[in-house]
């Protein structure tokens, strides 16, 4: 769906935001667009990233009031986010998880929970940038292919919700001036196809994203993206299997421990999960965990590769893997698909700026949304730059924040995407 980009009256900044509503974290990349001078659009802009826990919890206004009155100190916005919309209040992320017993909603549609998550993310970005409570944004978001058909409903609900919502720092009025929804894997495909160039025109390939909640496949034949598929074969499937094979464990504790145990399933990383107080019994607990992880991982890999094989076209010659779970299974997936003679890539060989990375935001987990952000950002930036150049030529730059960029406004020479060096 095409949209005009507008800069509403009395609002000094436009923000570009890209979101990935992951099952283990909501991943956010954002950047403010300077409009004071055309040369600043690219030279002074700097993107940044954030991660927010996936939990949400509907709470009462009284409960939020009690929290505000009783808390000691002030946590960063991403750890203290709540939003109010149409008399419904929702705690999001760390606050929902640790204060209001929220859950990640792995069995629910992502886009339904994504409204509150997006409002919270927008508020966190506003706080990070020091923006006024009234501003405009261009936003892109990733959804599983199974929910991609709901993108127009998501846009409609989000546009309305952003118009007026409450936050810990007051009411926000945000205008969604440009929206783009992409299926999971699209960021990887866009970067990979740009880097591979014309060679994509005679190939059949697939982007395989394996995350905490979902596994998705986005296929393309001879340069054209076809239908995608989504399953519930995310990492949580394996974690739940391990939980069922052991005693007294839960997914929240098991997940980081299994990842830390790595391919060899190092028992030292599992000691803290032992439930017994007797040293000899604790050793047995750890031994049982090691056995369960190895068994369940084998079963999970078999289920995952069977599903992938059933979805791939016979002539697929190239696969690009992404997602934190795919990274965890990298050696097994490499061995399995290399033996089939398929050319393999990981994260489209993207190089992500170090400032965007942290323990929670690794290249494997951030690459898809970063790819979407690169293309969306450059589209918005080029349109804003074209508009600013026109304002300068017209001698009316002083009133530029009160003007509108028409949908069919001529654009300037596109700025090239520097994908390998990581656009900042």
C-alpha positions as CSV (number, residue, x, y, z in Angstrom):
1,X,0.0,0.0,0.0
2,X,1.5,3.3,-1.0
3,X,1.5,6.3,1.3
4,X,2.5,10.0,1.1
5,X,5.2,11.0,3.5
6,X,4.2,14.1,5.4
7,X,5.8,16.2,8.0
8,X,3.0,17.5,10.2
9,X,2.9,21.1,11.3
10,X,4.9,22.1,14.4
11,X,6.6,18.7,14.6
12,X,10.4,19.0,14.1
13,X,11.4,15.4,13.4
14,X,10.5,12.3,11.6
15,X,11.7,8.9,12.9
16,X,12.3,5.7,10.9
17,X,11.6,2.6,13.0
18,X,11.8,-1.1,12.1
19,X,10.4,-3.8,14.3
20,X,10.7,-7.6,14.6
21,X,8.2,-9.1,17.1
22,X,10.3,-12.1,18.0
23,X,9.2,-14.8,20.5
24,X,12.2,-14.2,22.7
25,X,12.6,-10.4,22.2
26,X,11.1,-7.5,20.3
27,X,13.9,-6.2,18.2
28,X,13.9,-2.5,17.4
29,X,16.1,-0.4,15.0
30,X,15.4,3.3,14.8
31,X,16.8,6.6,13.5
32,X,15.8,10.2,13.6
33,X,15.7,12.0,10.3
34,X,17.1,15.6,10.5
35,X,15.2,18.1,8.3
36,X,17.2,21.3,9.0
37,X,19.6,20.8,6.1
38,X,19.5,18.5,3.1
39,X,23.2,17.5,3.7
40,X,22.3,16.3,7.2
41,X,19.9,13.6,6.0
42,X,22.7,11.1,5.4
43,X,25.8,12.7,7.0
44,X,24.4,13.2,10.6
45,X,21.9,10.4,11.0
46,X,22.8,7.5,13.3
47,X,20.7,4.4,13.8
48,X,20.4,2.6,17.1
49,X,18.9,-0.7,18.4
50,X,16.9,-1.8,21.4
51,X,15.6,-5.1,22.6
52,X,12.4,-5.5,24.7
53,X,11.2,-8.7,26.4
54,X,8.2,-10.2,24.5
55,X,5.8,-10.2,27.5
56,X,2.6,-8.1,27.6
57,X,0.0,-7.9,30.4
58,X,-3.3,-6.0,30.5
59,X,-3.4,-4.2,33.9
60,X,-5.7,-1.7,35.6
61,X,-5.0,2.0,36.0
62,X,-4.9,1.4,39.7
63,X,-2.2,-1.2,39.5
64,X,-0.1,1.1,37.3
65,X,-0.6,3.9,39.8
66,X,0.5,1.6,42.7
67,X,3.6,0.6,40.7
68,X,4.5,4.3,40.0
69,X,4.0,5.3,43.6
70,X,5.9,2.4,45.2
71,X,8.9,2.1,42.8
72,X,12.3,3.2,44.0
73,X,14.5,4.7,41.3
74,X,13.9,5.1,37.6
75,X,14.5,2.2,35.1
76,X,15.3,2.9,31.5
77,X,12.2,3.3,29.3
78,X,12.6,-0.2,27.8
79,X,12.4,-1.7,31.2
80,X,9.5,0.4,32.5
81,X,7.1,0.6,29.5
82,X,3.4,0.6,29.7
83,X,0.8,2.1,27.3
84,X,-2.9,3.1,27.6
85,X,-5.2,3.0,24.6
86,X,-9.0,3.3,24.6
87,X,-9.2,2.7,28.4
88,X,-7.1,-0.4,28.2
89,X,-3.7,-0.3,29.9
90,X,-0.9,-2.7,29.0
91,X,2.4,-3.3,30.6
92,X,5.0,-4.3,28.0
93,X,8.4,-6.1,28.2
94,X,10.4,-6.3,31.4
95,X,7.7,-4.5,33.4
96,X,5.0,-7.0,32.3
97,X,7.2,-10.0,32.9
98,X,8.6,-9.1,36.4
99,X,5.8,-6.9,37.9
100,X,2.6,-8.1,36.3
101,X,3.2,-11.8,35.5
102,X,3.0,-11.3,31.8
103,X,3.7,-14.1,29.3
104,X,5.2,-14.0,25.8
105,X,2.0,-15.3,24.2
106,X,3.7,-17.8,22.0
107,X,0.4,-19.4,21.1
108,X,-1.3,-16.1,20.0
109,X,-1.2,-14.2,16.8
110,X,1.8,-11.9,16.7
111,X,0.0,-8.9,15.1
112,X,-2.7,-8.8,17.8
113,X,0.0,-8.4,20.6
114,X,2.1,-6.2,18.3
115,X,-0.1,-3.1,18.7
116,X,0.8,-2.7,22.4
117,X,4.4,-3.7,21.7
118,X,4.6,-1.1,18.9
119,X,3.2,1.7,21.0
120,X,5.7,0.9,23.7
121,X,8.6,0.7,21.3
122,X,7.6,4.1,19.8
123,X,7.5,5.6,23.3
124,X,10.9,4.1,24.1
125,X,12.3,5.6,20.9
126,X,10.8,9.0,21.7
127,X,12.4,8.9,25.1
128,X,15.8,7.9,23.7
129,X,15.7,10.8,21.1
130,X,14.1,13.4,23.4
131,X,11.3,14.1,21.1
132,X,8.1,16.0,22.0
133,X,4.9,14.0,22.7
134,X,3.6,14.9,19.2
135,X,5.7,13.6,16.3
136,X,5.5,11.5,13.1
137,X,7.0,8.2,12.1
138,X,7.7,5.9,9.2
139,X,7.5,2.3,10.4
140,X,8.3,-1.1,9.0
141,X,7.5,-4.4,10.7
142,X,8.1,-8.1,10.2
143,X,5.3,-10.7,10.6
144,X,5.3,-14.5,10.1
145,X,4.1,-15.4,6.6
146,X,1.1,-17.1,8.2
147,X,0.0,-13.6,9.5
148,X,1.1,-11.6,6.5
149,X,-2.4,-11.6,5.1
150,X,-3.4,-9.5,8.1
151,X,-1.0,-6.7,7.3
152,X,-3.7,-4.2,6.2
153,X,-5.8,-4.8,9.4
154,X,-2.6,-4.4,11.4
155,X,-1.9,-1.1,9.7
156,X,-5.4,0.1,10.3
157,X,-5.4,-0.8,14.0
158,X,-1.9,0.6,14.5
159,X,-2.6,3.9,12.7
160,X,-5.6,4.5,15.0
161,X,-3.9,3.4,18.2
162,X,-0.9,5.8,17.5
163,X,-3.1,8.8,17.2
164,X,-3.5,9.1,20.9
165,X,-2.1,6.8,23.6
166,X,-0.9,7.2,27.2
167,X,2.6,6.5,28.5
168,X,4.5,6.9,31.7
169,X,5.5,10.4,30.6
170,X,2.1,11.6,29.3
171,X,0.0,11.4,26.3
172,X,1.5,10.7,22.9
173,X,0.1,11.8,19.5
174,X,1.9,10.0,16.7
175,X,1.1,10.2,13.0
176,X,2.0,7.1,11.0
177,X,3.0,8.7,7.7
178,X,4.5,5.6,6.1
179,X,4.0,2.0,6.9
180,X,5.5,-1.2,5.4
181,X,4.9,-4.7,6.5
182,X,7.2,-7.6,5.3
183,X,7.0,-11.3,5.9
184,X,9.8,-12.8,8.0
185,X,12.8,-13.5,5.9
186,X,12.2,-10.5,3.6
187,X,15.1,-8.5,5.0
188,X,17.5,-11.4,4.3
189,X,16.1,-11.9,0.8
190,X,16.4,-8.2,-0.1
191,X,20.0,-8.0,0.9
192,X,20.9,-11.4,-0.6
193,X,19.3,-10.6,-3.9
194,X,21.0,-7.2,-4.0
195,X,24.4,-8.8,-3.4
196,X,23.9,-11.7,-5.8
197,X,22.6,-9.5,-8.6
198,X,21.6,-11.0,-11.9
199,X,22.7,-14.5,-10.8
200,X,19.4,-14.7,-8.9
201,X,17.5,-14.6,-12.2
202,X,18.3,-18.2,-13.1
203,X,18.1,-19.8,-9.7
204,X,15.5,-21.2,-7.3
205,X,16.3,-20.3,-3.7
206,X,14.8,-20.1,-0.3
207,X,15.3,-18.1,2.9
208,X,14.8,-20.2,6.0
209,X,14.3,-18.3,9.2
210,X,14.3,-20.4,12.4
211,X,13.5,-18.4,15.5
212,X,12.3,-19.0,19.1
213,X,8.6,-19.3,18.2
214,X,8.4,-20.0,14.4
215,X,10.2,-21.4,11.5
216,X,9.4,-19.7,8.2
217,X,10.4,-20.2,4.6
218,X,10.3,-17.5,1.9
219,X,11.0,-19.0,-1.6
220,X,12.0,-17.2,-4.8
221,X,12.2,-18.6,-8.3
222,X,14.2,-16.8,-11.0
223,X,14.2,-13.5,-9.1
224,X,10.5,-13.4,-8.0
225,X,9.3,-14.1,-4.5
226,X,6.6,-16.7,-4.2
227,X,4.4,-17.8,-1.4
228,X,5.9,-18.3,2.0
229,X,5.1,-20.8,4.8
230,X,5.3,-20.7,8.6
231,X,5.2,-23.5,11.2
232,X,5.4,-23.6,14.9
233,X,8.8,-25.4,14.8
234,X,10.7,-22.8,16.6
235,X,13.3,-23.4,19.3
236,X,10.5,-23.5,21.9
237,X,9.5,-27.0,20.5
238,X,12.8,-28.4,21.5
239,X,12.8,-26.7,24.9
240,X,9.4,-28.0,25.7
241,X,10.5,-31.5,24.8
242,X,13.5,-31.3,27.2
243,X,11.2,-29.9,29.9
244,X,8.9,-33.0,29.5
245,X,11.9,-35.3,29.7
246,X,13.2,-33.8,33.0
247,X,11.8,-32.8,36.4
248,X,11.2,-29.4,37.8
249,X,12.4,-27.4,34.8
250,X,10.7,-24.5,32.9
251,X,11.3,-23.0,29.5
252,X,12.6,-19.7,30.8
253,X,15.5,-21.4,32.7
254,X,16.1,-24.1,30.1
255,X,16.4,-21.9,27.0
256,X,19.6,-20.0,27.8
257,X,21.2,-23.0,29.4
258,X,20.6,-25.2,26.3
259,X,22.1,-22.5,24.1
260,X,25.1,-22.1,26.4
261,X,25.7,-25.8,26.4
262,X,26.3,-25.6,22.7
263,X,26.9,-28.5,20.3
264,X,28.8,-30.7,22.8
265,X,26.2,-30.1,25.5
266,X,28.7,-29.0,28.1
267,X,27.5,-30.2,31.5
268,X,29.2,-27.3,33.4
269,X,26.6,-24.9,31.9
270,X,23.7,-27.0,33.3
271,X,24.8,-27.4,36.9
272,X,22.7,-24.5,38.1
273,X,19.6,-26.3,36.7
274,X,20.0,-29.3,39.1
275,X,17.1,-29.4,41.5
276,X,18.5,-31.8,44.1
277,X,20.4,-30.6,47.2
278,X,22.5,-33.7,47.5
279,X,25.8,-33.5,45.5
280,X,25.5,-37.0,44.2
281,X,21.9,-36.5,43.1
282,X,22.8,-33.2,41.5
283,X,25.3,-35.0,39.3
284,X,22.6,-37.4,38.2
285,X,20.3,-34.4,37.5
286,X,22.9,-32.9,35.2
287,X,23.6,-36.2,33.5
288,X,19.9,-36.6,32.8
289,X,19.7,-33.1,31.4
290,X,22.6,-33.8,29.0
291,X,20.9,-37.0,27.8
292,X,17.6,-35.2,27.3
293,X,19.1,-32.3,25.4
294,X,21.0,-34.6,23.0
295,X,17.9,-36.8,22.4
296,X,15.5,-33.9,22.0
297,X,17.8,-32.0,19.7
298,X,18.2,-35.0,17.4
299,X,14.4,-35.4,17.3
300,X,13.9,-31.6,16.8
301,X,16.4,-31.4,13.9
302,X,14.7,-34.4,12.2
303,X,11.3,-32.8,12.5
304,X,12.6,-29.4,11.3
305,X,14.5,-30.7,8.3
306,X,11.6,-33.0,7.3
307,X,9.3,-29.9,7.3
308,X,11.8,-27.8,5.4
309,X,12.3,-30.6,2.8
310,X,8.6,-30.9,2.3
311,X,8.3,-27.2,1.6
312,X,11.2,-26.7,-0.8
313,X,10.9,-26.9,-4.5
314,X,12.8,-29.8,-6.1
315,X,15.1,-27.4,-8.1
316,X,16.2,-25.3,-5.1
317,X,20.0,-24.7,-5.5
318,X,20.5,-22.0,-2.9
319,X,19.4,-21.6,0.7
320,X,20.0,-18.7,3.1
321,X,19.5,-19.4,6.8
322,X,18.9,-16.8,9.5
323,X,17.5,-16.6,13.1
324,X,19.0,-17.5,16.4
325,X,17.8,-21.1,16.4
326,X,19.3,-21.6,12.9
327,X,22.6,-20.4,14.3
328,X,22.3,-22.8,17.2
329,X,21.9,-25.7,14.7
330,X,24.4,-24.3,12.2
331,X,26.7,-27.4,12.1
332,X,23.8,-29.8,11.7
333,X,22.1,-27.8,9.0
334,X,25.3,-27.2,7.2
335,X,26.1,-30.9,7.1
336,X,22.6,-32.0,6.1
337,X,22.0,-29.5,3.2
338,X,25.6,-29.4,2.0
339,X,25.3,-33.2,1.4
340,X,22.3,-32.4,-0.8
341,X,24.5,-30.2,-3.0
342,X,22.7,-27.0,-2.0
343,X,24.8,-23.8,-1.8
344,X,24.4,-22.3,1.7
345,X,24.5,-18.8,3.0
346,X,24.1,-17.4,6.5
347,X,22.4,-14.0,7.2
348,X,23.1,-13.0,3.6
349,X,26.7,-12.3,4.7
350,X,25.5,-9.0,6.2
351,X,27.9,-7.0,8.3
352,X,26.0,-5.2,11.0
353,X,27.5,-2.1,12.7
354,X,28.9,-3.1,16.2
355,X,26.9,-0.3,17.9
356,X,23.7,-2.2,17.0
357,X,24.9,-5.5,18.6
358,X,24.8,-6.8,22.2
359,X,24.3,-10.1,24.0
360,X,20.6,-10.0,23.2
361,X,21.0,-8.6,19.7
362,X,23.4,-10.9,17.9
363,X,23.9,-10.8,14.1
364,X,21.9,-14.0,13.7
365,X,18.9,-12.5,15.5
366,X,19.1,-9.0,14.1
367,X,20.0,-9.6,10.5
368,X,16.4,-9.9,9.1
369,X,15.1,-6.7,10.7
370,X,18.3,-4.9,9.8
371,X,17.9,-5.9,6.2
372,X,14.4,-4.5,6.2
373,X,15.6,-1.4,8.0
374,X,18.3,-0.7,5.4
375,X,16.0,-0.6,2.4
376,X,13.1,1.1,4.2
377,X,15.4,3.7,5.7
378,X,17.0,4.6,2.4
379,X,13.6,4.9,0.7
380,X,12.4,7.3,3.4
381,X,15.7,9.2,3.4
382,X,15.8,9.7,-0.3
383,X,12.3,10.9,-0.4
384,X,13.0,13.4,2.4
385,X,16.2,14.5,0.8
386,X,14.4,15.1,-2.5
387,X,11.7,17.1,-0.7
388,X,14.3,19.2,1.1
389,X,16.2,19.9,-2.1
390,X,12.9,21.2,-3.6
391,X,12.3,23.4,-0.6
392,X,15.8,24.9,-0.9
393,X,15.4,25.5,-4.6
394,X,12.1,27.2,-3.9
395,X,13.7,29.3,-1.2
396,X,11.3,28.1,1.4
397,X,13.3,25.9,3.7
398,X,12.3,27.9,6.7
399,X,8.7,26.6,6.4
400,X,9.7,23.1,5.5
401,X,8.3,21.5,8.6
402,X,4.8,22.7,7.6
403,X,4.8,21.2,4.2
404,X,3.7,17.8,2.7
405,X,5.6,15.5,0.4
406,X,3.1,14.3,-2.3
407,X,3.0,10.6,-3.2
408,X,4.2,11.2,-6.7
409,X,6.9,13.8,-5.9
410,X,9.9,13.4,-8.2
411,X,12.8,11.8,-6.3
412,X,16.5,12.6,-6.5
413,X,19.2,10.2,-7.6
414,X,18.9,7.2,-5.3
415,X,21.6,6.8,-2.7
416,X,23.3,3.5,-3.0
417,X,22.9,1.0,-0.2
418,X,26.3,0.2,1.3
419,X,25.3,-3.2,2.5
420,X,28.6,-4.8,3.2
421,X,29.9,-1.8,5.2
422,X,26.7,-1.5,7.2
423,X,24.7,1.7,6.6
424,X,24.6,3.7,9.9
